[in-house]
Amino acid sequence: MRIYLDCCSIQRPFDDKSQPRIAVEAEAVLVILALCESGDLHLVSSEALLFEIGHIPDQARKDDALAILKRIAKENAELASEHEVLARRLEASGLKPLDALHLAFASVSKVDYFCTCDDKLFRNAKKFENLNTTVITPTQLVMELDI
């Protein structure tokens, strides 16, 4: 099973876990990453993800997120015209440019699940019917995997 974690999902384990929702999401992401590391899931990265992580202002968080991708991601999707066309269509339908690009990478790469902790992105992305991926939160994915 192929998974795409957006930037907020990859960073969730580094967030302040004093709020129950954040603590649960952080644990879900750690479970997903462990399953990717063990080979049970296949983590897909992208140029958009590397770009966004590269702009994280906190150097330690940036380094940790990049280390996760370097160690665990099995492939890195390179930007192609298909990604750009779909991203423009998604952006025209209301997604932020970088969110549209992440979702386009996931759809064109035909990952099974696009995971996000971003409520607004989740709500907006669920509206699109012709994507080649299922939009889901990390917590929902862990529950779906029935671990």
N, C-alpha and C positions, 0 to 999 in steps of 0.2 A: 504494500500500500504506500502510495506516494503522498507526501505532506509538504505544504508550504506554510511556514510560520512568518507572519509579517513582523515588522520591526518591533512593534509594541509587545508582541507575544514573546519574541526572543529576549526582550529586556525585562519581562515580568518577574523572573526570579530575583532580579536586582532591586526591585521596588520595595518600599516600606510595607511589611506584611502585618502591620497593626490592624488593618481593616480586613475583616473575614473574607470578603470577596477576593481581594488581592492575594491573600494567603492561599486560598483554594486554587486560584488561577495559576499562581506560581508553582504550586505542587503539580498541577496538571501539566504545565509546560515541562517541568523536570521529568515527569513520567514519560512524556512524548519524546523528549531528548534521549532518555535512557533506552527507549525502544528503538530509536533511530541508531543509537550507538551500538546496540546489540544486533542490528540487522533486521529486526522485526518490522520496522518502518523505514522508509526511504525519504530523507530530507532533501528537498530541492531548494537551492538558493537562486539568486538572480542578480544581475547588474544593478537593478533598482534597489534591492535589499542592501547590497554592498555600498551603494551610493548613500542611502539614508543612514546606515550605521556609521559611515565615514563622517557624517555631519553631527554626530552626537557630541555635545559640548564637553561632557564629563569624560576625560581620557580613560579612566579606569573602566567605566561602563562600555565605552567604545572598544577597548582592547578585549574585554571579556566577551562581548557579542561577536566580534570578529574571530576570536579563538573558538567559540562554539561552532560557527559556520565552517571554519577551516578544519576542525577536528571531526565534525559530524556530517556535514552536507555531502551527499554522494554525487551531486551534479550542480553545476552553475549555469543557468540559462542565460545565453547571450542575447542582447537586444537585436531584434529583427523587425522588418516592416510589419509583420502580422501583429506583433506586440503593440507597435505604435498605432496602427489602425484601430485595434480594439480599445486601447487606452483612450484614444480620442473620443470614441463612441461612448465609453463609460463616463468620461469626464463631461461630455455634453449632456449626459443624463443626470448629472449632479454630484459625481464623485470628485474629491480633491485630486489634482493631477498625479501625485505620487501614489495615492491609494488606487487610482484607476490603473496605473502602471503595474503595481503589485498584483492586482486582480487579473490583469491581462497576462502577465507572466504565468500565473497559476493556471489560467484557463487554456492558454496556448500550449503550455507544457503538459496539459491534461493530468494535473495532479488530482488525486482523489479528493483531498480536503485542503481548503484554504482556511487557515486558522487565524483569528484575530481576537484581541481583547478590547478593541476599539468599538464601543457601542454604536456610534454613528455609522462607521464603516460597515459594521455587521448589518444594521437595519437597512441601509441603502443598498448594499450588495445583494441582500436576499431578494430584492425586487427584480433582479435580472434573471430571466428564464433560460437564455441560450448560452450559458456558460458551461465549459467542460470541466467544472469543478464544483464541489459542494462547499458553501460558505458555512463555517461552524466556529464556535469558540473552543479553546483548548479543553475546557471542562466538559463540554458536550462531546468532544471527540473521545476523551478518556472514557466517558460513560458509554458511548457507542461501541468502543472496543471491548467493553465489558471486562475490564481488568480487575 
